[in-house]
Amino acid sequence: MSESLMIELKPMTAQAYEHFTALSRVDFAAAKSRAERLSISEGQKIATDAWINLLPQGQETPLHHFYTAWKDGQDIGMVWFKEERDWETPYGYLYQVWVWDQYQRQGLAKALMAGLEEKLKQLGLPRLRLHVFAFNERAIGLYEKLGFETTNIMMVKELI
Ligand SMILES: CC(C)(COP(=O)(O)OP(=O)(O)OC[C@H]1O[C@@H](n2cnc3c(N)ncnc32)[C@H](O)[C@@H]1OP(=O)(O)O)[C@@H](O)C(=O)NCCC(=O)NCCS
């Protein structure tokens, strides 16, 4: 990776976490509704329940990690993952990676993911898993470029 694309991952401040978690929950609700043909309110309920179950102690929930990505002193995005250790091959589970709109298409997500992979290796996690909605072609393109393989495909058909 070229020097100019070096990014640094620093633990999220409490303020950044509050901003991110609100944004991410709204985004997840909208994406869930769109991908699974649910109403907006159904998507919102699923998102609210998911956050309560996943993050009962918010940013301090054990095994969850939240980082802000910095490049040249600018906050360019974020990443959220969880350590999953109760497996023969433990892994990191990526819940969210985000490059803010004005910084997209500059190779920064690739650099951010490289930083994430380094962190996971330092934590002794040899594998990275993630879920991506089928409509999210940008993210799928990113993950494919980085060498991820598809493990599940879910389908739906309207009958009436
Ligand atoms: C997905 C996302 C992280 C990509 O960030 P980015 O910094 O623009 O990505 P990069 O510039 O590093 O590009 C990496 C690859 O992603 C894919 N990609 C990124 N933007 C794309 C776009 N607008 N259209 C198609 N493919 C795109 C391409 O394969 C690209 O490789 P290339 O530049 O060699 O063609 C960014 O669009 C984002 O934050 N989206 C909103 C949040 C989100 O959906 N996160 C994923 C949750 S699973």
The ligand as a Tripos MOL2 file, in Angstrom:
@<TRIPOS>MOLECULE
LIG
   48    50     1     0     0
SMALL
NO_CHARGES

@<TRIPOS>ATOM
      1 C1        -18.3160    0.5140    0.8800 C.3       1 LIG1
      2 C2        -17.4070    1.6830    1.2250 C.3       1 LIG1
      3 C3        -16.7770    1.4330    2.6140 C.3       1 LIG1
      4 C4        -16.2880    1.7760    0.1820 C.3       1 LIG1
      5 O1        -15.4370    2.8500    0.5650 O.3       1 LIG1
      6 P1        -14.4270    3.5340   -0.4540 P.3       1 LIG1
      7 O2        -13.3780    4.2520    0.3480 O.co2     1 LIG1
      8 O3        -15.1770    4.3400   -1.4450 O.co2     1 LIG1
      9 O4        -13.7770    2.2810   -1.1840 O.3       1 LIG1
     10 P2        -12.3850    2.2630   -1.9650 P.3       1 LIG1
     11 O5        -12.1490    3.5820   -2.6310 O.co2     1 LIG1
     12 O6        -11.3110    1.7450   -1.0610 O.co2     1 LIG1
     13 O7        -12.7190    1.1930   -3.1050 O.3       1 LIG1
     14 C5        -12.5710   -0.1790   -2.8750 C.3       1 LIG1
     15 C6        -13.4280   -0.9530   -3.8440 C.3       1 LIG1
     16 O8        -14.7950   -0.8370   -3.4640 O.3       1 LIG1
     17 C7        -15.6240   -0.8650   -4.6340 C.3       1 LIG1
     18 N1        -16.3650    0.3930   -4.7430 N.ar      1 LIG1
     19 C8        -16.2300    1.4670   -3.9260 C.ar      1 LIG1
     20 N2        -17.1030    2.4210   -4.2870 N.ar      1 LIG1
     21 C9        -17.7960    1.9440   -5.3370 C.ar      1 LIG1
     22 C10       -18.8470    2.4710   -6.1430 C.ar      1 LIG1
     23 N3        -19.3450    3.7010   -5.9170 N.pl3     1 LIG1
     24 N4        -19.3330    1.6900   -7.1250 N.ar      1 LIG1
     25 C11       -18.8360    0.4620   -7.3510 C.ar      1 LIG1
     26 N5        -17.8390   -0.0970   -6.6280 N.ar      1 LIG1
     27 C12       -17.3260    0.6380   -5.6300 C.ar      1 LIG1
     28 C13       -14.7040   -1.0460   -5.8160 C.3       1 LIG1
     29 O9        -14.5570   -2.4220   -6.0430 O.3       1 LIG1
     30 C14       -13.4060   -0.4670   -5.2730 C.3       1 LIG1
     31 O10       -12.2690   -0.9500   -5.9110 O.3       1 LIG1
     32 P3        -11.6510   -0.1020   -7.1570 P.3       1 LIG1
     33 O11       -11.4340    1.2920   -6.6640 O.co2     1 LIG1
     34 O12       -10.3720   -0.8350   -7.4360 O.co2     1 LIG1
     35 O13       -12.6640   -0.1630   -8.2390 O.co2     1 LIG1
     36 C15       -18.1810    3.0410    1.2040 C.3       1 LIG1
     37 O14       -18.9030    3.1250    0.0060 O.3       1 LIG1
     38 C16       -19.1160    3.2520    2.3820 C.2       1 LIG1
     39 O15       -18.7030    3.6560    3.4730 O.2       1 LIG1
     40 N6        -20.4430    2.9520    2.1750 N.am      1 LIG1
     41 C17       -21.4650    3.1880    3.2100 C.3       1 LIG1
     42 C18       -21.3570    2.1980    4.3660 C.3       1 LIG1
     43 C19       -21.3890    0.7590    3.8870 C.2       1 LIG1
     44 O16       -22.1970    0.3700    3.0380 O.2       1 LIG1
     45 N7        -20.5210   -0.0590    4.4930 N.am      1 LIG1
     46 C20       -20.4640   -1.4820    4.2390 C.3       1 LIG1
     47 C21       -21.3330   -2.2000    5.2240 C.3       1 LIG1
     48 S1        -21.3310   -3.9560    4.9740 S.3       1 LIG1
@<TRIPOS>BOND
     1     1     2 1
     2     2     3 1
     3     2     4 1
     4     2    36 1
     5     4     5 1
     6     5     6 1
     7     6     7 2
     8     6     8 1
     9     6     9 1
    10     9    10 1
    11    10    11 2
    12    10    12 1
    13    10    13 1
    14    13    14 1
    15    14    15 1
    16    15    16 1
    17    15    30 1
    18    16    17 1
    19    17    18 1
    20    17    28 1
    21    18    19 ar
    22    18    27 ar
    23    19    20 ar
    24    20    21 ar
    25    21    22 ar
    26    21    27 ar
    27    22    23 1
    28    22    24 ar
    29    24    25 ar
    30    25    26 ar
    31    26    27 ar
    32    28    29 1
    33    28    30 1
    34    30    31 1
    35    31    32 1
    36    32    33 2
    37    32    34 1
    38    32    35 1
    39    36    37 1
    40    36    38 1
    41    38    39 2
    42    38    40 1
    43    40    41 1
    44    41    42 1
    45    42    43 1
    46    43    44 2
    47    43    45 1
    48    45    46 1
    49    46    47 1
    50    47    48 1
@<TRIPOS>SUBSTRUCTURE
     1 LIG1         1 GROUP 0 **** ****
